[in-house]
Amino acid sequence: MPPSDPLSDYRIVVQLQAGSGEVANMRLLLVADLLRRSIEGIRRRNTALVLLTNDRPPTTRRSEQGIYLPPGGFQVKSAQLSTGSAEVAMAFSSGSFDTIITSSRPADQLAGRRILRVGAVSSHAGSALHEIVADLINEDPLALKLALLRFHHESPAELSRARAHRAIETLQRWRFKVAGWHDMPRTKPAQQLLTMQRALATNLDSATVLNLMHRIETDPRQPSGYKYAAFRDIDRILALNLGYLIGKRRG
């Protein structure tokens, strides 16, 4: 039995769902990663993540729908423990978790101070979910991440062709603009950044954060260096690799 980690003071368990599909489980992992990064980046606390896998691996290279899920492609930090046993998970956490992340009822053996529920992933009428997801991943796995972050974690995430296209276009545009803003004189986006951090710290509200990012992007009153600093700082939590084009030749 693995020992508990004494250096980590905020413990999270993700209860993956057998039979729910890889996309549903990926959303659970993305929510868990957002929570971890928020706690580490905003509250300055260490975290430990446990995956309760129901005796199946949390992700596979190819799902039952034939979707290729690239390991590491979603910028998700690794878990400290992956186990099919709730008893082993509880022993690792010294008897209690700070947060249980699940899309259903937590296992009876799990104990935690907070249950964070994650909504299902579906597709808009007339669209096949696995085709939309496959197209997003083939373009950029982080485009799928961005598309899912537009929904509050408790709400069902309904993907469509239009939303997939918007996610791809937004990610490409933001990366291009961040690279352009990079060399401008910088000013600290204190109030805007605080507002975005508060939305994540209080309710893990990624949808509000993305809306605020759109406002910053299009605000003509804010200098480019301000926008760069805001996007850089919040991307440390969202992990969308918005600085990807910095230093690269752009045609």
CYANA upper distance limits for C-alpha pairs under 8 A (distance plus 0.5 A):
  1 MET  CA     88 VAL  CA      7.15
  2 PRO  CA     88 VAL  CA      8.33
  2 PRO  CA     92 PHE  CA      6.97
  3 PRO  CA     91 ALA  CA      8.16
  3 PRO  CA     92 PHE  CA      6.25
  4 SER  CA     91 ALA  CA      7.52
  4 SER  CA     92 PHE  CA      4.71
  4 SER  CA     93 SER  CA      6.31
  4 SER  CA     94 SER  CA      6.93
  5 ASP  CA     48 ALA  CA      8.04
  5 ASP  CA     92 PHE  CA      7.78
  5 ASP  CA     93 SER  CA      8.26
  7 LEU  CA     46 ASN  CA      7.59
  8 SER  CA     45 ARG  CA      8.32
  8 SER  CA     46 ASN  CA      5.32
  8 SER  CA     47 THR  CA      5.40
  8 SER  CA     48 ALA  CA      6.11
  9 ASP  CA     45 ARG  CA      7.31
  9 ASP  CA     46 ASN  CA      6.14
  9 ASP  CA     47 THR  CA      6.45
  9 ASP  CA     48 ALA  CA      8.07
 10 TYR  CA     45 ARG  CA      7.49
 10 TYR  CA     46 ASN  CA      6.71
 10 TYR  CA     47 THR  CA      5.15
 10 TYR  CA     48 ALA  CA      6.87
 10 TYR  CA     97 PHE  CA      8.22
 10 TYR  CA     98 ASP  CA      6.59
 11 ARG  CA     47 THR  CA      6.22
 11 ARG  CA     48 ALA  CA      5.44
 11 ARG  CA     49 LEU  CA      6.65
 11 ARG  CA     50 VAL  CA      8.34
 11 ARG  CA     93 SER  CA      7.11
 11 ARG  CA     97 PHE  CA      5.66
 11 ARG  CA     98 ASP  CA      5.79
 11 ARG  CA     99 THR  CA      7.24
 12 ILE  CA     32 ALA  CA      8.13
 12 ILE  CA     47 THR  CA      7.92
 12 ILE  CA     48 ALA  CA      6.69
 12 ILE  CA     49 LEU  CA      5.42
 12 ILE  CA     50 VAL  CA      6.71
 12 ILE  CA     97 PHE  CA      6.32
 12 ILE  CA     98 ASP  CA      6.50
 12 ILE  CA     99 THR  CA      5.48
 12 ILE  CA    100 ILE  CA      6.51
 12 ILE  CA    101 ILE  CA      7.94
 13 VAL  CA     49 LEU  CA      6.29
 13 VAL  CA     50 VAL  CA      5.12
 13 VAL  CA     51 LEU  CA      6.28
 13 VAL  CA     52 LEU  CA      7.37
 13 VAL  CA     89 ALA  CA      8.39
 13 VAL  CA     97 PHE  CA      7.31
 13 VAL  CA     99 THR  CA      7.05
 13 VAL  CA    100 ILE  CA      5.57
 13 VAL  CA    101 ILE  CA      6.64
 14 VAL  CA     28 LEU  CA      7.42
 14 VAL  CA     29 LEU  CA      7.69
 14 VAL  CA     32 ALA  CA      7.48
 14 VAL  CA     49 LEU  CA      8.10
 14 VAL  CA     50 VAL  CA      6.80
 14 VAL  CA     51 LEU  CA      5.49
 14 VAL  CA     52 LEU  CA      6.45
 14 VAL  CA    100 ILE  CA      6.59
 14 VAL  CA    101 ILE  CA      5.23
 14 VAL  CA    102 THR  CA      6.62
 15 GLN  CA     51 LEU  CA      6.83
 15 GLN  CA     52 LEU  CA      5.35
 15 GLN  CA     53 THR  CA      7.06
 15 GLN  CA    100 ILE  CA      7.85
 15 GLN  CA    101 ILE  CA      6.66
 15 GLN  CA    102 THR  CA      5.65
 15 GLN  CA    103 SER  CA      8.36
 15 GLN  CA    106 PRO  CA      7.70
 16 LEU  CA     25 ASN  CA      6.26
 16 LEU  CA     28 LEU  CA      7.72
 16 LEU  CA     51 LEU  CA      7.56
 16 LEU  CA     52 LEU  CA      6.49
 16 LEU  CA     53 THR  CA      5.78
 16 LEU  CA     54 ASN  CA      7.46
 16 LEU  CA     58 PRO  CA      7.35
 16 LEU  CA    102 THR  CA      7.44
 17 GLN  CA     21 GLY  CA      8.39
 17 GLN  CA     25 ASN  CA      7.10
 17 GLN  CA     53 THR  CA      7.77
 17 GLN  CA     54 ASN  CA      7.58
 17 GLN  CA    103 SER  CA      8.19
 18 ALA  CA     53 THR  CA      8.21
 18 ALA  CA     54 ASN  CA      6.87
 18 ALA  CA     56 ARG  CA      7.84
 20 SER  CA     24 ALA  CA      6.55
 20 SER  CA     25 ASN  CA      7.56
 21 GLY  CA     25 ASN  CA      7.05
 21 GLY  CA     63 SER  CA      7.95
 21 GLY  CA     64 GLU  CA      7.78
 22 GLU  CA     26 MET  CA      6.43
 22 GLU  CA     59 THR  CA      7.04
 22 GLU  CA     60 THR  CA      8.27
 22 GLU  CA     63 SER  CA      6.45
 22 GLU  CA     64 GLU  CA      8.22
 23 VAL  CA     27 ARG  CA      6.78
 23 VAL  CA    121 VAL  CA      7.59
 24 ALA  CA     28 LEU  CA      7.10
 24 ALA  CA    120 ALA  CA      6.76
 24 ALA  CA    121 VAL  CA      6.38
 25 ASN  CA     29 LEU  CA      6.89
 25 ASN  CA     58 PRO  CA      7.69
 25 ASN  CA     59 THR  CA      8.26
 26 MET  CA     30 LEU  CA      6.65
 26 MET  CA     59 THR  CA      8.02
 27 ARG  CA     31 VAL  CA      6.67
 27 ARG  CA    118 VAL  CA      8.27
 27 ARG  CA    121 VAL  CA      8.35
 27 ARG  CA    148 LEU  CA      7.80
 28 LEU  CA     32 ALA  CA      6.71
 28 LEU  CA    101 ILE  CA      7.50
 28 LEU  CA    102 THR  CA      7.43
 28 LEU  CA    103 SER  CA      8.12
 28 LEU  CA    118 VAL  CA      7.08
 29 LEU  CA     33 ASP  CA      6.59
 29 LEU  CA     76 VAL  CA      7.97
 30 LEU  CA     34 LEU  CA      6.65
 30 LEU  CA     74 PHE  CA      8.41
 30 LEU  CA     76 VAL  CA      7.31
 30 LEU  CA    145 LYS  CA      7.85
 31 VAL  CA     35 LEU  CA      6.71
 31 VAL  CA    118 VAL  CA      8.29
 31 VAL  CA    153 HIS  CA      7.33
 32 ALA  CA     36 ARG  CA      6.68
 32 ALA  CA    101 ILE  CA      7.47
 33 ASP  CA     37 ARG  CA      6.61
 33 ASP  CA     76 VAL  CA      6.34
 33 ASP  CA     77 LYS  CA      7.02
 34 LEU  CA     38 SER  CA      6.54
 34 LEU  CA    204 LEU  CA      8.14
 34 LEU  CA    237 ILE  CA      7.04
 34 LEU  CA    238 LEU  CA      6.99
 35 LEU  CA     39 ILE  CA      6.67
 35 LEU  CA    204 LEU  CA      7.33
 36 ARG  CA     40 GLU  CA      6.58
 36 ARG  CA     47 THR  CA      6.86
 37 ARG  CA     41 GLY  CA      6.12
 37 ARG  CA     42 ILE  CA      8.43
 37 ARG  CA    236 ARG  CA      8.14
 37 ARG  CA    237 ILE  CA      5.58
 37 ARG  CA    238 LEU  CA      8.26
 38 SER  CA     42 ILE  CA      5.93
 38 SER  CA     43 ARG  CA      7.64
 38 SER  CA    197 GLN  CA      8.32
 38 SER  CA    200 LEU  CA      7.05
 38 SER  CA    201 ALA  CA      6.88
 38 SER  CA    237 ILE  CA      6.42
 39 ILE  CA     43 ARG  CA      5.43
 39 ILE  CA     44 ARG  CA      6.76
 39 ILE  CA     45 ARG  CA      6.38
 39 ILE  CA     46 ASN  CA      8.04
 39 ILE  CA     47 THR  CA      8.00
 39 ILE  CA    201 ALA  CA      7.84
 40 GLU  CA     44 ARG  CA      5.10
 40 GLU  CA     45 ARG  CA      5.38
 40 GLU  CA     46 ASN  CA      6.31
 40 GLU  CA     47 THR  CA      7.46
 41 GLY  CA     45 ARG  CA      8.28
 41 GLY  CA    236 ARG  CA      8.07
 41 GLY  CA    237 ILE  CA      7.25
 42 ILE  CA    197 GLN  CA      7.30
 42 ILE  CA    201 ALA  CA      7.65
 43 ARG  CA    201 ALA  CA      8.46
 48 ALA  CA     79 ALA  CA      7.61
 48 ALA  CA     80 GLN  CA      6.63
 49 LEU  CA     78 SER  CA      8.39
 49 LEU  CA     79 ALA  CA      5.36
 49 LEU  CA     80 GLN  CA      6.07
 49 LEU  CA     81 LEU  CA      7.34
 50 VAL  CA     79 ALA  CA      6.26
 50 VAL  CA     80 GLN  CA      6.51
 50 VAL  CA     81 LEU  CA      5.34
 50 VAL  CA     82 SER  CA      6.30
 50 VAL  CA     83 THR  CA      8.20
 50 VAL  CA     89 ALA  CA      7.24
 51 LEU  CA     58 PRO  CA      8.00
 51 LEU  CA     79 ALA  CA      7.30
 51 LEU  CA     81 LEU  CA      6.76
 51 LEU  CA     82 SER  CA      5.09
 51 LEU  CA     83 THR  CA      6.75
 52 LEU  CA     82 SER  CA      6.67
 52 LEU  CA     83 THR  CA      5.81
 52 LEU  CA     84 GLY  CA      5.91
 52 LEU  CA     85 SER  CA      7.32
 52 LEU  CA     86 ALA  CA      7.20
 52 LEU  CA     89 ALA  CA      7.66
 53 THR  CA     57 PRO  CA      6.66
 53 THR  CA     58 PRO  CA      6.43
 53 THR  CA     82 SER  CA      7.27
 53 THR  CA     83 THR  CA      6.34
 53 THR  CA     84 GLY  CA      5.34
 53 THR  CA     85 SER  CA      8.47
 54 ASN  CA     83 THR  CA      8.15
 54 ASN  CA     84 GLY  CA      5.10
 54 ASN  CA     85 SER  CA      7.76
 55 ASP  CA     83 THR  CA      7.56
 55 ASP  CA     84 GLY  CA      4.78
 55 ASP  CA     85 SER  CA      8.16
 56 ARG  CA     84 GLY  CA      7.65
 59 THR  CA     63 SER  CA      8.43
 59 THR  CA     69 LEU  CA      7.91
 59 THR  CA     71 PRO  CA      8.40
 60 THR  CA     69 LEU  CA      7.18
 61 ARG  CA     68 TYR  CA      6.10
 61 ARG  CA     69 LEU  CA      5.65
 61 ARG  CA     70 PRO  CA      6.63
 61 ARG  CA     71 PRO  CA      7.56
 62 ARG  CA     66 GLY  CA      5.99
 62 ARG  CA     67 ILE  CA      5.82
 62 ARG  CA     68 TYR  CA      5.02
 62 ARG  CA     69 LEU  CA      6.48
 63 SER  CA     67 ILE  CA      5.70
 63 SER  CA     68 TYR  CA      7.11
 63 SER  CA     69 LEU  CA      7.80
 65 GLN  CA    130 HIS  CA      6.83
 66 GLY  CA    130 HIS  CA      8.40
 67 ILE  CA    130 HIS  CA      7.14
 67 ILE  CA    133 VAL  CA      7.92
 67 ILE  CA    134 ALA  CA      6.05
 68 TYR  CA    134 ALA  CA      7.52
 68 TYR  CA    137 ILE  CA      8.05
 69 LEU  CA     73 GLY  CA      8.23
 69 LEU  CA    137 ILE  CA      7.95
 70 PRO  CA     74 PHE  CA      8.37
 70 PRO  CA    141 PRO  CA      8.29
 72 GLY  CA     76 VAL  CA      6.82
 73 GLY  CA    141 PRO  CA      6.27
 73 GLY  CA    142 LEU  CA      7.63
 74 PHE  CA    141 PRO  CA      6.34
 74 PHE  CA    142 LEU  CA      6.07
 74 PHE  CA    145 LYS  CA      7.23
 75 GLN  CA    142 LEU  CA      8.30
 75 GLN  CA    239 ALA  CA      6.72
 75 GLN  CA    240 LEU  CA      7.99
 81 LEU  CA     89 ALA  CA      8.34
 83 THR  CA     88 VAL  CA      7.61
 83 THR  CA     89 ALA  CA      7.39
 85 SER  CA     89 ALA  CA      6.89
 86 ALA  CA     90 MET  CA      6.63
 86 ALA  CA    107 ALA  CA      7.91
 86 ALA  CA    109 GLN  CA      6.49
 86 ALA  CA    110 LEU  CA      6.92
 87 GLU  CA     91 ALA  CA      6.71
 87 GLU  CA    109 GLN  CA      7.21
 87 GLU  CA    110 LEU  CA      8.47
 88 VAL  CA     92 PHE  CA      6.72
 89 ALA  CA     93 SER  CA      6.88
 90 MET  CA     94 SER  CA      6.73
 90 MET  CA     95 GLY  CA      5.52
 90 MET  CA     96 SER  CA      6.82
 90 MET  CA     97 PHE  CA      8.22
 90 MET  CA    109 GLN  CA      8.30
 90 MET  CA    110 LEU  CA      7.18
 90 MET  CA    111 ALA  CA      8.20
 91 ALA  CA     95 GLY  CA      6.34
 93 SER  CA     97 PHE  CA      6.65
 95 GLY  CA    111 ALA  CA      7.75
 96 SER  CA    110 LEU  CA      8.01
 96 SER  CA    111 ALA  CA      5.68
 96 SER  CA    112 GLY  CA      5.72
 96 SER  CA    113 ARG  CA      8.14
 97 PHE  CA    110 LEU  CA      8.47
 97 PHE  CA    111 ALA  CA      6.74
 97 PHE  CA    112 GLY  CA      4.89
 97 PHE  CA    113 ARG  CA      7.08
 98 ASP  CA    112 GLY  CA      5.89
 98 ASP  CA    113 ARG  CA      5.67
 98 ASP  CA    114 ARG  CA      6.65
 99 THR  CA    112 GLY  CA      6.29
 99 THR  CA    113 ARG  CA      6.66
 99 THR  CA    114 ARG  CA      5.26
 99 THR  CA    115 ILE  CA      6.21
 99 THR  CA    116 LEU  CA      7.22
100 ILE  CA    106 PRO  CA      8.04
100 ILE  CA    112 GLY  CA      6.67
100 ILE  CA    114 ARG  CA      6.75
100 ILE  CA    115 ILE  CA      5.30
100 ILE  CA    116 LEU  CA      6.46
101 ILE  CA    115 ILE  CA      6.59
101 ILE  CA    116 LEU  CA      5.32
101 ILE  CA    117 ARG  CA      6.41
101 ILE  CA    118 VAL  CA      7.67
102 THR  CA    106 PRO  CA      7.12
102 THR  CA    115 ILE  CA      8.00
102 THR  CA    116 LEU  CA      6.99
102 THR  CA    117 ARG  CA      5.70
102 THR  CA    118 VAL  CA      6.55
103 SER  CA    117 ARG  CA      5.80
103 SER  CA    118 VAL  CA      5.34
103 SER  CA    119 GLY  CA      6.68
103 SER  CA    120 ALA  CA      7.76
104 SER  CA    117 ARG  CA      7.76
106 PRO  CA    110 LEU  CA      7.12
116 LEU  CA    154 GLU  CA      8.35
117 ARG  CA    153 HIS  CA      7.76
117 ARG  CA    154 GLU  CA      6.16
118 VAL  CA    153 HIS  CA      5.59
118 VAL  CA    154 GLU  CA      5.18
118 VAL  CA    155 SER  CA      7.56
118 VAL  CA    156 PRO  CA      8.30
119 GLY  CA    153 HIS  CA      6.66
119 GLY  CA    154 GLU  CA      5.39
119 GLY  CA    155 SER  CA      5.44
119 GLY  CA    156 PRO  CA      4.84
119 GLY  CA    157 ALA  CA      7.23
120 ALA  CA    155 SER  CA      8.10
120 ALA  CA    156 PRO  CA      5.34
120 ALA  CA    157 ALA  CA      6.71
121 VAL  CA    156 PRO  CA      6.37
121 VAL  CA    157 ALA  CA      5.22
121 VAL  CA    158 GLU  CA      6.44
121 VAL  CA    159 LEU  CA      7.96
122 SER  CA    129 LEU  CA      6.77
122 SER  CA    156 PRO  CA      7.90
122 SER  CA    157 ALA  CA      6.70
122 SER  CA    158 GLU  CA      5.32
122 SER  CA    159 LEU  CA      6.71
123 SER  CA    127 SER  CA      6.41
123 SER  CA    128 ALA  CA      6.78
123 SER  CA    129 LEU  CA      5.41
123 SER  CA    158 GLU  CA      5.53
123 SER  CA    159 LEU  CA      5.17
123 SER  CA    160 SER  CA      6.23
124 HIS  CA    158 GLU  CA      6.47
124 HIS  CA    159 LEU  CA      6.40
124 HIS  CA    160 SER  CA      5.59
127 SER  CA    131 GLU  CA      8.33
127 SER  CA    132 ILE  CA      8.02
127 SER  CA    160 SER  CA      7.13
127 SER  CA    161 ARG  CA      7.89
128 ALA  CA    132 ILE  CA      7.00
129 LEU  CA    133 VAL  CA      6.64
129 LEU  CA    159 LEU  CA      7.72
129 LEU  CA    160 SER  CA      8.48
130 HIS  CA    134 ALA  CA      6.42
131 GLU  CA    135 ASP  CA      6.63
132 ILE  CA    136 LEU  CA      6.80
132 ILE  CA    159 LEU  CA      7.92
132 ILE  CA    160 SER  CA      7.43
132 ILE  CA    161 ARG  CA      6.92
132 ILE  CA    164 ALA  CA      7.44
133 VAL  CA    137 ILE  CA      6.66
133 VAL  CA    144 LEU  CA      7.33
134 ALA  CA    138 ASN  CA      6.51
135 ASP  CA    139 GLU  CA      6.74
136 LEU  CA    140 ASP  CA      6.46
136 LEU  CA    141 PRO  CA      6.78
136 LEU  CA    143 ALA  CA      6.47
136 LEU  CA    144 LEU  CA      6.00
136 LEU  CA    164 ALA  CA      7.01
136 LEU  CA    168 ILE  CA      7.84
137 ILE  CA    141 PRO  CA      4.65
137 ILE  CA    142 LEU  CA      8.03
137 ILE  CA    143 ALA  CA      7.65
137 ILE  CA    144 LEU  CA      6.91
139 GLU  CA    143 ALA  CA      8.02
139 GLU  CA    168 ILE  CA      7.99
140 ASP  CA    144 LEU  CA      7.85
140 ASP  CA    168 ILE  CA      8.06
141 PRO  CA    145 LYS  CA      7.19
142 LEU  CA    146 LEU  CA      6.60
142 LEU  CA    240 LEU  CA      6.50
143 ALA  CA    147 ALA  CA      6.65
143 ALA  CA    164 ALA  CA      8.11
143 ALA  CA    167 ALA  CA      5.93
143 ALA  CA    168 ILE  CA      5.78
143 ALA  CA    171 LEU  CA      6.97
144 LEU  CA    148 LEU  CA      6.78
144 LEU  CA    164 ALA  CA      7.92
144 LEU  CA    167 ALA  CA      7.78
145 LYS  CA    149 LEU  CA      6.66
145 LYS  CA    240 LEU  CA      8.30
146 LEU  CA    150 ARG  CA      7.05
146 LEU  CA    167 ALA  CA      6.58
146 LEU  CA    171 LEU  CA      8.15
146 LEU  CA    240 LEU  CA      7.87
147 ALA  CA    151 PHE  CA      8.31
147 ALA  CA    159 LEU  CA      8.08
147 ALA  CA    163 ARG  CA      7.36
147 ALA  CA    164 ALA  CA      7.05
147 ALA  CA    167 ALA  CA      5.89
148 LEU  CA    157 ALA  CA      6.92
149 LEU  CA    153 HIS  CA      8.21
149 LEU  CA    206 SER  CA      6.14
149 LEU  CA    207 ALA  CA      6.69
150 ARG  CA    206 SER  CA      6.97
150 ARG  CA    207 ALA  CA      5.04
150 ARG  CA    210 LEU  CA      7.38
151 PHE  CA    155 SER  CA      6.85
151 PHE  CA    156 PRO  CA      7.92
151 PHE  CA    157 ALA  CA      6.39
151 PHE  CA    206 SER  CA      7.74
151 PHE  CA    207 ALA  CA      6.04
152 HIS  CA    204 LEU  CA      8.26
152 HIS  CA    205 ASP  CA      6.33
152 HIS  CA    206 SER  CA      6.85
152 HIS  CA    207 ALA  CA      6.29
153 HIS  CA    204 LEU  CA      8.19
153 HIS  CA    205 ASP  CA      8.13
159 LEU  CA    163 ARG  CA      6.65
159 LEU  CA    164 ALA  CA      7.38
160 SER  CA    164 ALA  CA      6.59
161 ARG  CA    165 HIS  CA      6.66
162 ALA  CA    166 ARG  CA      6.65
163 ARG  CA    167 ALA  CA      6.64
164 ALA  CA    168 ILE  CA      6.85
165 HIS  CA    169 GLU  CA      6.61
166 ARG  CA    170 THR  CA      6.37
167 ALA  CA    171 LEU  CA      6.58
168 ILE  CA    172 GLN  CA      6.75
169 GLU  CA    173 ARG  CA      6.51
170 THR  CA    174 TRP  CA      6.46
171 LEU  CA    175 ARG  CA      6.68
171 LEU  CA    240 LEU  CA      8.47
171 LEU  CA    242 LEU  CA      7.99
172 GLN  CA    176 PHE  CA      6.73
173 ARG  CA    177 LYS  CA      6.64
174 TRP  CA    178 VAL  CA      6.42
174 TRP  CA    242 LEU  CA      7.06
175 ARG  CA    179 ALA  CA      6.71
175 ARG  CA    241 ASN  CA      8.40
175 ARG  CA    242 LEU  CA      5.30
175 ARG  CA    243 GLY  CA      6.52
175 ARG  CA    244 TYR  CA      6.86
175 ARG  CA    245 LEU  CA      6.58
176 PHE  CA    180 GLY  CA      6.91
176 PHE  CA    245 LEU  CA      6.94
177 LYS  CA    181 TRP  CA      6.53
178 VAL  CA    182 HIS  CA      6.47
178 VAL  CA    227 LYS  CA      8.46
178 VAL  CA    228 TYR  CA      6.22
178 VAL  CA    231 PHE  CA      7.87
178 VAL  CA    242 LEU  CA      7.22
178 VAL  CA    243 GLY  CA      6.80
178 VAL  CA    245 LEU  CA      8.37
178 VAL  CA    246 ILE  CA      7.92
179 ALA  CA    183 ASP  CA      8.39
179 ALA  CA    243 GLY  CA      6.96
179 ALA  CA    244 TYR  CA      8.38
179 ALA  CA    245 LEU  CA      6.10
179 ALA  CA    246 ILE  CA      5.01
179 ALA  CA    247 GLY  CA      7.86
180 GLY  CA    184 MET  CA      8.49
180 GLY  CA    246 ILE  CA      8.34
181 TRP  CA    224 SER  CA      5.62
181 TRP  CA    225 GLY  CA      6.32
181 TRP  CA    227 LYS  CA      7.63
181 TRP  CA    228 TYR  CA      5.87
182 HIS  CA    225 GLY  CA      7.34
182 HIS  CA    228 TYR  CA      6.50
182 HIS  CA    246 ILE  CA      7.71
183 ASP  CA    225 GLY  CA      8.07
184 MET  CA    224 SER  CA      6.60
184 MET  CA    225 GLY  CA      5.39
185 PRO  CA    224 SER  CA      8.15
185 PRO  CA    225 GLY  CA      5.57
186 ARG  CA    224 SER  CA      8.04
186 ARG  CA    225 GLY  CA      4.37
186 ARG  CA    226 TYR  CA      5.99
186 ARG  CA    228 TYR  CA      7.99
186 ARG  CA    229 ALA  CA      7.24
187 THR  CA    225 GLY  CA      6.43
187 THR  CA    226 TYR  CA      5.37
187 THR  CA    229 ALA  CA      7.68
188 LYS  CA    226 TYR  CA      6.63
188 LYS  CA    229 ALA  CA      7.00
188 LYS  CA    230 ALA  CA      8.14
189 PRO  CA    193 LEU  CA      6.23
189 PRO  CA    226 TYR  CA      6.26
189 PRO  CA    227 LYS  CA      8.08
189 PRO  CA    229 ALA  CA      7.10
189 PRO  CA    230 ALA  CA      6.15
190 ALA  CA    194 LEU  CA      6.50
191 GLN  CA    195 THR  CA      6.71
192 GLN  CA    196 MET  CA      6.87
192 GLN  CA    212 LEU  CA      8.45
192 GLN  CA    230 ALA  CA      7.92
193 LEU  CA    197 GLN  CA      6.57
193 LEU  CA    230 ALA  CA      6.58
193 LEU  CA    233 ASP  CA      8.15
193 LEU  CA    234 ILE  CA      7.64
194 LEU  CA    198 ARG  CA      6.47
195 THR  CA    199 ALA  CA      6.84
196 MET  CA    200 LEU  CA      7.04
196 MET  CA    208 THR  CA      8.08
196 MET  CA    209 VAL  CA      5.74
196 MET  CA    212 LEU  CA      7.73
196 MET  CA    234 ILE  CA      8.07
197 GLN  CA    201 ALA  CA      6.48
197 GLN  CA    234 ILE  CA      8.15
198 ARG  CA    202 THR  CA      6.37
199 ALA  CA    203 ASN  CA      6.46
199 ALA  CA    204 LEU  CA      6.71
199 ALA  CA    205 ASP  CA      5.77
199 ALA  CA    206 SER  CA      7.91
199 ALA  CA    208 THR  CA      7.39
199 ALA  CA    209 VAL  CA      7.30
200 LEU  CA    204 LEU  CA      4.37
200 LEU  CA    205 ASP  CA      5.59
200 LEU  CA    206 SER  CA      6.96
200 LEU  CA    209 VAL  CA      8.12
205 ASP  CA    209 VAL  CA      7.16
206 SER  CA    210 LEU  CA      6.73
207 ALA  CA    211 ASN  CA      6.86
208 THR  CA    212 LEU  CA      6.73
209 VAL  CA    213 MET  CA      6.72
210 LEU  CA    214 HIS  CA      6.86
211 ASN  CA    215 ARG  CA      6.96
212 LEU  CA    216 ILE  CA      6.75
213 MET  CA    217 GLU  CA      6.57
213 MET  CA    231 PHE  CA      7.81
214 HIS  CA    218 THR  CA      6.84
215 ARG  CA    219 ASP  CA      6.40
216 ILE  CA    222 GLN  CA      7.86
216 ILE  CA    227 LYS  CA      6.89
217 GLU  CA    227 LYS  CA      7.10
222 GLN  CA    226 TYR  CA      6.86
222 GLN  CA    227 LYS  CA      7.40
223 PRO  CA    227 LYS  CA      7.08
224 SER  CA    228 TYR  CA      6.68
225 GLY  CA    229 ALA  CA      6.74
226 TYR  CA    230 ALA  CA      6.76
227 LYS  CA    231 PHE  CA      6.68
228 TYR  CA    232 ARG  CA      6.43
229 ALA  CA    233 ASP  CA      6.52
230 ALA  CA    234 ILE  CA      6.73
231 PHE  CA    235 ASP  CA      6.37
231 PHE  CA    242 LEU  CA      8.11
232 ARG  CA    236 ARG  CA      7.21
232 ARG  CA    242 LEU  CA      7.87
232 ARG  CA    243 GLY  CA      7.88
233 ASP  CA    237 ILE  CA      8.19
234 ILE  CA    238 LEU  CA      6.88
235 ASP  CA    239 ALA  CA      5.61
235 ASP  CA    240 LEU  CA      6.70
235 ASP  CA    241 ASN  CA      7.52
235 ASP  CA    242 LEU  CA      7.24
245 LEU  CA    249 ARG  CA      8.44
245 LEU  CA    250 ARG  CA      8.42
